[in-house]
Amino acid sequence: MSKLVILLCVLACGKINAESYTFPKLNLSVTWKATQNTTLFSLIYNKTGSLQNRWFAVGLNNQEEMNGGNAFICFVNNSTSYWVGHYHLDGNTPKLFDDSNPNFGIKESSVTDLGSQFKCTFERENFLTKDRYLNSLQDLYILTALGTGELKYHGNNRAHTSQTVSLKQVPETSTTSIAPSTTTTTASSTSTLKSTSKTDAGFSSDGWHYFPNLNMVVYWLLDEKKTKFIVEIDKPSNFEKGWFAIGLNTEPKMPDGNGVVCVINNNSDYSIHNYHFDGYTPKYFSEDYKNWGLSEASVVQEGTLLGCSFYRENVMNSSRYIRTNQEVYLLASFGTGSFGFHGINKALTEKMYSLVYKTTDDPELPFDWSDILNIEMLENVRKMVNQFIDQMINYLKALNLQNIFNNFTNNFNF
């Protein structure tokens, strides 16, 4: 089982150690074990009384509060009967993800009476396509609470970690960089595959999507002129030579789309190519420059995890180039051996993602307003207006319309 990268420190509300956190205030602890697809959680409560009609909760959130988080609640009656519900937290109100299937997203669960302790264990899916479902493989706060009787507000019977903890799986094997081929830049020995957190000192992303049938994740970081992509895949056991790819299209299909393919050759060298799809046939944008439109490409291997990162220009001079800075569907696929047909190893997002970069700078004005605020220019305008008025006065005098003239000069006296 892989170990998590977690900072070790002593804190006021608990003590963090590898894959566990203790909450002295509630007399309980939470442990976790992450794999690529699921995370196994255990809540251990040091009993101080009867388990008659009790509930215990473990929550995940990217902030130190309930609202917006997810929670798994163990309901117990003297250890003879129990069930585990999976909730999203709407304010302080827990709501089941699926009323007809209360343990939605939980594969296995159990409750054990250990004499002086009570243990509730459940295995949670890391990624599911469900509104408000938090993916587990990121930096999150862990929340806990407990209560007696029906599920209701816990009051002061609550606690949370004093900082986020990384729940992402990190393989036990040492990091191995894959040497680059001559068609790409040098591969980095430092992994860029560790975080989707905005606050992490490493890579931060504006968005991500997980393809569960491929065990593949794609992250993207937006910019005005080009977009950075990082693609991770849990390498199949027979994957010594192979490829994996992501694609973009404005329609939910492969034909007429674009694809970037990372080709791995015997774990010793790699190349990254940019294609447009003519029907189902990938064709290079440029036979001479197969990575045309791409830059700063690299591949990193960490145990069974393969990662490919690259920058893709948002706009290029080709009618077949799918602009990055728009809403697009994402495609993904992989294969073993030489690059070819993917078969069933393919996936497509159900919705479009906006990859439009939004600047926080003030918008440009259509012209320089300082020009019309120029003192010299204002003086010239004043002179022109006075000249016009003088001409009108002379005209009225010539007509000998004294009353009109007097009224005009009284109202328009500069």
VEXZA-702637 format. One record per atom (N, C-alpha, C): residue in one letter; x, y, z. Coordinates in steps of 0.1 Angstrom, whole numbers, plus 5000, padded with zeros to 4 digits. Example, Ala and Ser with C-alpha at 12.3 -4.5 7.8 and 13.67 -1.06 7.14 Angstrom:
REM VEXZA-702637
A513249435078A512349555078A513249675078S512849785071S513749895071S512950005079
END
This chain:
REM VEXZA-702637
M500949885000M500050005000M500950125000S500550224992S501350344991S501250435003K502350505006K502350595018K502050745013L501350815021L501050955017L502151045022V502351155014V503251255018V502551355027I502851345040I502151435050I503151495059L503051615062L503951685072L503651635086L504751615093L504651565107L504851685117C503851705125C503951815134C503051795146V503251865157V502451865168V501651985169L500251975170L499452095169L498452085180A497752205183A496952215194A495752125194C495152095182C493952025182C494151875178G495351835177G495651695173G497051675169K497451555166K498851525162K498751455149I499451515139I499451455125I500551355125N500351235120N501351135116N500951075104A501850985098A501550935085A500250855084E499350905076E498050845073E497150835085S497250925095S496350925106S496351065112Y495251085120Y495151215127Y494351185140T494751235151T494151215164T493351345168F492151325172F491351435177F491051415192P491951465201P491751435215P490451495221K489951605216K488751665220K487551565219L487551485209L486451395206L486751255210N487951225215N488451095219N488350995208L488751045196L488750955184L489950985175S490150895166S491250925155S490650875142V491250925131V490950885118V492150835111T492150725104T493250675096T492750665081W493650665072W493350645058W494450575050K494050505040K495050445030K494550475016A495350545008A494850574995A495450484984T494550444975T495050374963T494550464951Q494850414939Q494550494927Q493050524926N492250424930N490750444927N489950464940T490450424951T489650434964T490550474975T489950524986T490650544999T489850475010L490650405018L490050325029L490150415042F489050455047F489050535060F488650445072S489250475083S488750405096S488650515106L487550515113L487350595125L487350515137I488250545147I488350465159I488050555171Y487050515178Y486450585189Y486750515202N487450585212N487750535225N486450545233K485750435236K484450445242K484450495256T483550585258T483350645272T481950615277G481150535269G479850505274G479150405264S477950395264S477150305256S477150355241L477150255232L476950285218L475550295213Q474650295223Q473150295220Q472850425212N472350395200N471850505191N472850625190R474050595185R475050695183R475350715168W475950825165W476450845151W477850915152F478750875142F480050935141F480350975127A480951085125A481151135111A482551175108V482951145096V484251185090V483851275078G484551395077G484251485066G485551525059L485351565046L486451615038L485951755032N486951845032N486551975026N487852045024N487852145014N489052225011N489052355020Q488152365029Q488152475039Q487852415053E488052505063E487852455077E486452465081E485452415074E484052425078E483252315071M482052305075M481152195069M480752235055N480252355053N479652395040N480552365028G479952285019G480652255006G481452125007G481452065019G482251945021G481451815018N482051705020N481451575020N481651505033A480651415037A480751355050A480251205049F480851125057F480550975058F480150955072I478850915075I478350905088I478050765092C478650715102C478350575107C477250585118F476150525115F475050515125F475050375132V475050375145V475350255153V474250235163N473850105166N472950075177N473549955184N474349985194N474949875202N475749775194S476349815183S477249735175S476449615169T475149605171T474349495165T473849535151S473649655149S473249705136S473849835133Y474149865120Y474749985116Y474450005101W474750125097W474750165083W475650285081V476250305069V477050415067V476450495055G476150625058G475650715047G476650815042H476450845029H477450935022H476651065019Y477151175024Y476451305023Y477251415017H476651515010H477251645008H476651735018L477451845021L477051935032L476652065026D475352095027D474752215022D474552305034G475552395035G475552475048G475852385059N475052385070N475152295081N474252175080T473652155068T472652045066T473251935057P473351815063P473851695055P472751645046K473051625033K472051575023K472651455016L471951345016L472451225009L472751254994F473751194989F474051204975F472951134967D472451024972D471350944966D470450894976D469250944977D468250894987D467950744985S467950694973S467650554971S468850464974N470050524975N471250444977N472150524987P471850515000P472450605010P473950585011N474550475007N475950455007N476550474994F475950554985F476550584972F477950634973G478850574965G480250604965G481050534975I480450444984I481150374994I481050224990K482250164988K482250024983K482049924994E482749935005E482649845016E482649915029S481949865039S481849925052S481749825062S482149845074S482049755085S482149835099V481549775109V481649825123V482149715132T483149745140T483749645149T483749695163D483249615173D483449655187D484649585192L485649665196L486949615200L487149625216G485949625222G486049625237G486049765242S487249825244S487349955248S487250055237Q487250005224Q487150095213Q486050045203F485650145195F484650115184F485350165171K485150075161K485850105148K484850105137C484750205129C483950215117C484850225105T484750135095T485650135084T484850145071F485250225061F484550225048F485550265037E485250215025E486150235014E485350335004R485950445001R485250554993R485950564980E485050574969E485550604956E486250734955N487450744950N488150874949N487450974939F486950924928F486351004918F485050944914L483951034913L482650994908L482051114901T481451084890T480751194883T479451224890K479451314899K478351354907K478551494912D477451574910D477551714915D477851714930R478751804934R479151824948R480051714954Y480451614946Y481351504950Y482751554950L483451554961L484851594962L485751474959N486751494950N487651394947N488651384959S489051264963S489851234975S491351274972L491851254960L493251264958L493651414957Q493651484968Q494051624968Q494351664983D494751784985D494951834998D493651885004L493251825015L491951855021L492051865037Y491151935043Y490951925057Y490051805060I490351735071I489551625076I488751675088L487451655087L486551705098L485951585105T485651595118T484951485125T483851545134A482951465137A481851505146A481151385152L480451395162L479651285168L478451335175G477451245177G476251275184G475451155188T474451185196T473551075201T472151105196G471450995192G470051005187G470051035172E468951105168E468851125154E469951225149L470151215136L471251305130L470751455131K471551535138K471251675140K472551755142Y472451885144Y473551965146Y474451915158H475751905155H476551845165H477051935177G476752065175G477152165185G478752165186N479252155198N480652165200N481352025198N480551925196N481151795194N481751775179R482651865176R483251865163R484751905164A485451875153A486851905152A487351895138H488451955135H489051945122H490551955123T491251905112T492651915112T493052065111S494152105117S494552245117S495152285104Q495352195095Q495852225082Q495452115072T495552145059T495152045050T496151925050V495751805048V496651695046V496551635032S497551585027S497551535013S497051395014L495951375007L495351235006L495751164993K496651224985K496951174972K497951054974Q497750954966Q498650834966Q500050874961V501050834968V502450854963V503050714963P503550664952P504150524952P505350514961E505650394966E506750374975E508050374967T508050344954T509250334947T509850474945S511150484943S511750614941S511450674927T511550804926T511250874914T512250834903T511750804891T512650774880T512250864868S513150944863S512851024852S513150944839I512350964829I512550904816I513350994807A514350944802A515251024794A514551074782P514751194777P514051254766P514551204752S513751204742S514251174729S514651314723T515251304711T515751424705T514651524701T513451474701T512351564695T511751654706T512151634719T511451714729T512551764739T512051844748T512951904758T513351804769T514351834777T514751744788T513751724798A513651594802A512651554812A513151594826S512251644834S512651694847S512651574857S513651574866S513751464876S512851504888T512351624888T511351664899T509951644894S509151574901S507751544896S506951674897T506151694887T505151804887T503751744888L503651624894L502351544893L501751534907K501951624916K501551594930K500451674935S499951784928S498951864934S497951934925T496751944929T495752024922T495452144931S496152164941S495852264951S496352404947K495552504948K496052634944K497152684954T497152634966T498152684976T499452604976D499552494968D500652414969D501852484962A503052454967A504252524962A504652474948G504052354944G504352304931G503352344921F502952254912F502052284902F500652314907S500052414903S498652444906S497852444893S496552414894S495752404882S494452484883D493952514871D492652584871D491552484869G491852364866G490852264864G491352124862W490552024863W490951884861W489751794857H490051684851H489051584849H489651444850Y488851354856Y489351214858Y488551124850F489251034842F488650934834F488750794841P487650754848P487850634857P488150504850N487550494838N487750364830N489250354825L489950464825L491350464820L492350484831N491850514843N492750554854N493650664850M493050764844M493750884838M493151014843V494051104847V493651234851V494351344842V493651444838V494251554831V493951684839Y495051764841Y494951894847Y495252004837W494752124839W495152234830W495352364837L496252434833L496652564839L496552674827L495652764828L495352854818L496252974818D496553024806D497253144804D496753214791E497253334789E496653414778E497053364764K498253314763K498753264750K498853114748K499053044760K499152904759K498652834772T498352714771T497752634782T498652524786K498952504799K499752394803K498852274807F499152164802F498452034805F499351944812I498851874822I499551754828I498651644828V499051534822V498251404821V498951294829E498151234838E498651124846E497850994842I498550884842I497950754840I498650654849D497750564854D498350454862D498650344852K499950324851K500450244840K500050094841P499450044830P499049894830P500249814832S500049694837S501149604840S502049564828N501449564816N502149524804N502649644796F502649754803F502949884796F504449914797E505249844789E506749874788E506949974776K506149954766K506250044754K504750074751G504450194750G503050234747G502850384745W501650424747W501350564745W500050604752F499850724755F498650774761F498350914755A497150954754A496851084747A495651154753I495551284751I494351364754I493951434741G492751464739G492251524727G491251644731L491051734721L490151844723L489251844711N488051884713N487051904702N485951984707T485352054697T484152134700T482852054699E482951934695E481851834695E482251714702P481351634708P481651514715P481951394706K483051404699K483551304690K484951314687M485551214681M486951224677M487251294664P486451264653P486651324640P486651474641D487651534634D487851684633D488351744646G488751654655G489351714668G490851714667N491551744678N492951744679N493451654690G494651604689G495151524700G496651534702V497051524715V498451524718V498751394724V499751324718V500051184721V501451174727C501551114739C502851094746C503250944743V504350924736V504750794732V505950754741I505850634748I506950584756I507550464750N508850464749N509650354742N510450294752N510050174757N510850084766N511350154778N510550254784N510950324796N512250394795S512750424783S514050484782S514050614774D513050634766D512950754758D511450784755Y511150904751Y509750934748Y509751044737S508551064731S508351174722S506951214724I506651344721I505251394722I504951464709H503751424704H503351464690H502051534691N501851624681N500551704680N499851664667Y498551624668Y497851574656Y496551644655H496051644642H494551674640H494051534635F492751514637F492051394634F491251414621D491751334610D490951334598D490051204598G488851224602G488051114606G488551054618Y488950924618Y489550854629Y491050834627T491550904617T492950894614T493751014619P494750994629P495551104633P496551144622K496651274620K497651324610K498451444616Y499751444614Y500551544619Y500151684613F500251784622F500051924617F501251954608S502451904612S503651924604S504551794604E504751744593E505651624592E507051654597D507551774595D508851814598D508951854613Y507851904619Y507951944633Y506751874640K506951754644K505851674649K505251724662N506051804669N505451864681N505152014679W504752044667W504352174663W503152224672G503252344677G502252394686G502452364701L503552284703L503752234717L505152294722S505352304735S506652344740S506752294754E508052294759E508352254772E507752114776A507852024768A507251894770A508251804778S507651724787S508451624795S507551514800V508251404803V507551284809V508251244822V507451214832V508051174845V507351044849Q508150944855Q507550824860Q507850814875E506750784882E506850754897E506250624900G507050514901G506450384902G505550344891T504350314893T503450284882T502750404876L503050524881L502350644876L503250704865L502650734854L503250804843L502650934842G503451034839G502951174838G503551234825C502751314818C503251384806C502751534808S503651624807S503251764807S503751844795F503051944791F503452024780F502552154779Y503152244772Y502352374769Y501852354755R500552404753R499952404740R499552544737E499952594725E499552724721E498052734719N497452844724N496052854723N495552874709V496352944701V495952974687V497152944678M496852874667M497952854657M497352884643N498152904633N497752934620N497452814612S496352744615S495852624608S494352614610S493652594599S492252584599S491752454607R492652364609R492352234616R492752244630Y493252354635Y493752364649Y492552404658I492352324668I491252354677I491852454688R491252574688R491752674697R491552624712T492552644720T492452604734T491552694742N491552824739N490852924747N489352934744Q488652824745Q487252824743Q486652704751E485452674749E484852554756E485052434747V485552324753V485852204745V485452084753Y485251974745Y485151844751Y486551784752L486851704762L488151644764L488051494761L488951444753L489051304750L490251244756A490251114758A491451044763A491550904758S492750854757S492950714752S494350664756F494550534755F495950484756F496050354749G497250304747G497450174741G498850124744T499149994742T500449944744T501049914730G502349904730G503049884717G503150014710S503250004697S503350124688S502050204688F502150334685F500950414685F499950364674G498750344678G497750294668G496350304674F495450224669F494050224673F493950184688H493150264695H493050244710H492050134714G491150094705G490149994709G489150054719I488949974730I488050024740I488650114750N489950134749N490750214759N490550364755K489350414756K489050554752K488050604761A487950744762A486950804771A486650944765L485551004769L485151134765L484351204776T484551334779T483851404789T482351414785E481551414794E480051434792E479751574790K480551664795K480251814794K481451884788M481252004783M482352084778M483052164790Y484352184789Y485052264799Y485552394792S485352504800S485852634795S487352644798L488152664788L489552684789L489952824786V488952914787V489153064784V489953124796Y491053184793Y491753264803Y491153394806K490853424819K490253544823K491153624831T491553744825T492553824832T491853914842T492553944853T492054024864T492454174862D493154204851D493554344849D492354424844D492454554846D491454644842D491354634827P490154644821P489954634806P490554754800E491054744788E491554854780E490454944775L490655074776L489655164770L489855174755P488755204748P488955214733P489855324729F490055424737F491055534733F491555584746D492555664745D493255724757D492455844762W491755824773W490955934778W491756054783S493056034786S493956144790S494056254779D493856214766D493956304756D492856414757I491656384760I490556484761I490656554774L491456514784L491656584796L492856674796N493456674784N494656764783N494256914784I494956984792I494557124795I494657204782E495657184774E495857264762E494657234752M494257114751M493157074743M491857144747L491657144761L490357204766L490357354763E491557414764E491557564761E491257584746N491657504737N491357514723N489857494721V489257404728V487857384727V487057504732R487457564743R486857684748R486857794739K488057814732K488257924722K487257904711M487157784706M486257754695M484757784698V484357744710V483057774715V482757924715N483757994721N483558144722N483558204708Q484258154699Q484258214685Q482858184679F482258064681F480958034676F479958134682I480058154695I479058244702I479158384696D480458434694D480658574689D479958584675Q480158474667Q479558474654Q477958484655M477458414664M475958414666M475558554670I476258614679I475958754684I475958854673N476958844665N477058934653N475858914643Y475558794642Y474358754633Y473058814638L472858804651L471658854657L471659004657K472759064659K472859214658K472459264644A472959184634A472659224620A471159214618L470459134624L469059114622L468259224631N468959294639N468359394648N467259334657L467559224662L466559154671L467059174685Q466859294690Q467459334703Q467059244714N465759214715N465259134726N465858994726I465958934713I466558804712I467958814716F468658914712F470058934715F470258944730N469459034736N469659044751N469458914758N468458844754N468158714760N469258614758F469758614746F470858524742F472158554750T472558684751T473758714758T473658694773N472458704778N472258684793N472458534796N471958444787N472058304789N473358234785F474058304776F475258244771F476458334773N476658384784N477758474787N478958404792F479958404784F481258334788F482158444794
END
